[in-house]
Amino acid sequence: MIAPVFVDTNVFVYARDPRDPIKRARAAEWLGLLWREQRGRTSAQVLGEYYSVVTRKATLGVAPELAWEYVRALMEWNPQQIDAALLSRAYAVERRHRLNWWDCLIVAAAQVQGCALLITEGLQDGATFGGVIVRNPFVLGVAEEHTAYAPVQKLTSRHRGRGRPRTKRAPVAA
């Protein structure tokens, strides 16, 4: 399945972070795939968070001009704007899943953009929110992306169901 993939702030930040070369390489691999296949999606919120983090953290040391160039390039992904419809959807996500507000905006933006996958380190790996599957990009490799869409098998319970036990009835003679 080839589907749009929503990218959260932490993936963009790790792609620039020299402190963890393994995460940096994995983030760059994901972003490279999404650029090549034009399946990357994000939001204005994420771009704002990215700019703030990479220009404010001394350990990252990204010049504001360089950070802005990258944000401008990511505008090709047509980032989801925060508007009344997105806020309403985020509120519904909050009511149903009890996430923090900023995560609700991320999930809602992924839903509005028709993403099947949301890659982030900030939410539980494997969680599903209204058709959007959350995967940790540092656990799920790019080559394994197709497994993220596989339906989860329903486990059969070892316990007897609730309610009255069924009784076997004798066949009725004709």
C-alpha positions in Angstrom: 0.0 0.0 0.0 1.4 3.4 -1.0 -0.2 5.9 1.3 0.6 9.4 2.6 2.8 9.5 5.7 2.5 12.2 8.3 5.9 13.2 9.8 6.1 14.7 13.3 8.6 17.2 14.5 10.9 14.8 16.2 11.7 13.1 12.9 12.7 16.3 11.2 14.8 17.3 14.3 16.7 14.0 14.5 17.5 14.3 10.8 19.6 17.3 11.8 20.9 16.1 15.2 24.5 15.0 15.2 24.3 13.6 18.7 22.6 10.3 17.7 24.0 9.1 14.4 21.7 6.0 14.3 18.5 8.1 14.7 19.9 10.7 12.3 20.4 8.1 9.6 17.0 6.5 10.1 15.2 9.9 10.1 17.1 10.9 6.9 16.2 7.5 5.3 12.5 8.1 6.0 12.5 11.6 4.8 14.4 10.7 1.7 11.8 8.0 0.8 8.9 10.4 1.4 10.5 13.2 -0.7 11.2 10.7 -3.6 7.7 9.3 -3.6 6.0 12.6 -2.8 4.1 11.0 0.1 5.3 13.2 2.9 2.7 15.2 4.9 3.1 17.5 7.8 1.4 20.5 9.4 2.1 24.2 10.0 2.3 23.3 13.7 5.1 20.8 13.1 7.1 23.3 10.9 6.8 25.9 13.6 8.0 23.5 16.3 10.9 22.3 14.1 12.1 25.8 13.4 11.9 26.7 17.1 13.8 23.6 18.3 16.6 23.6 15.8 17.3 27.3 16.1 17.0 27.4 19.9 19.0 24.3 21.0 22.7 25.1 21.3 23.5 21.4 20.6 21.9 21.6 17.2 23.2 25.0 16.3 21.2 25.4 13.1 21.4 29.0 11.8 17.9 30.6 11.5 18.5 31.1 7.7 19.3 27.5 7.2 16.3 26.3 9.3 14.0 28.7 7.4 15.3 27.3 4.0 14.3 23.8 5.1 10.9 25.0 6.4 10.3 26.7 3.0 11.3 23.5 1.2 8.8 21.5 3.4 6.1 23.8 2.3 6.0 21.8 -0.9 4.4 19.1 1.2 1.4 21.5 1.5 1.4 21.5 5.3 -2.0 21.3 7.1 -3.0 24.7 8.4 -4.7 25.2 11.7 -8.2 26.2 11.0 -11.7 25.7 12.5 -12.1 22.3 10.9 -8.8 21.0 12.2 -9.5 22.4 15.7 -12.9 20.6 15.7 -11.4 17.4 14.7 -8.6 17.7 17.3 -11.3 18.3 19.9 -13.0 15.0 18.8 -9.7 13.2 19.0 -9.1 14.6 22.5 -12.6 13.5 23.7 -12.2 10.0 22.4 -8.5 9.2 23.1 -7.6 11.6 25.9 -4.3 12.7 24.3 -2.7 16.0 25.1 -3.9 18.9 23.0 -0.8 19.3 20.8 -0.8 15.5 20.0 -4.5 15.8 19.1 -3.7 18.5 16.6 -1.0 16.2 15.1 -3.4 13.2 14.8 -6.2 15.4 13.4 -3.8 16.9 10.8 -2.8 13.4 9.8 -6.5 12.3 9.5 -7.5 15.4 7.5 -4.7 14.7 5.0 -5.7 11.1 4.6 -2.5 9.7 6.0 -2.4 6.0 6.8 0.7 6.3 8.9 2.0 8.9 11.4 5.7 8.5 12.2 6.7 9.9 15.5 8.5 9.0 18.7 6.0 11.0 20.7 3.0 8.6 20.7 2.6 4.9 21.4 4.1 2.8 18.7 1.2 0.8 17.1 -1.6 2.9 18.3 -4.4 3.6 15.9 -6.5 6.8 15.9 -9.3 6.9 13.4 -7.5 5.0 10.7 -4.1 6.6 11.3 -1.5 4.1 12.5 1.3 5.5 14.7 4.7 4.0 14.2 8.0 4.9 15.7 10.4 5.5 12.8 13.3 4.3 14.9 11.7 0.9 15.4 10.0 0.5 12.0 12.5 0.6 9.2 11.7 2.1 5.8 12.0 -1.4 4.2 9.4 -2.7 6.6 6.9 0.1 6.0 4.5 -2.3 4.3 4.1 -4.3 7.5 2.8 -1.2 9.3 -0.4 -1.4 7.2 -1.1 -5.1 7.9 -4.2 -5.6 9.9 -3.7 -6.7 13.4 -4.9 -10.3 14.0 -7.6 -10.5 16.6 -6.6 -12.8 19.4 -9.0 -15.4 20.6 -9.7 -15.4 24.2 -8.9 -18.4 26.4 -11.8 -17.3 28.7 -15.4 -18.2 28.3 -17.6 -15.4 27.2 -20.0 -13.5 29.5 -23.6 -14.3 29.9 -25.6 -17.5 30.6 -23.9 -20.7 29.5 -25.4 -22.3 26.4 -27.2 -25.5 26.9 -27.2 -28.2 24.3 -30.7 -28.9 23.1 -31.8 -32.3 21.9 -32.9 -32.4 18.2 -36.6 -32.1 17.7 -38.2 -35.2 16.2 -40.2 -34.6 13.1 
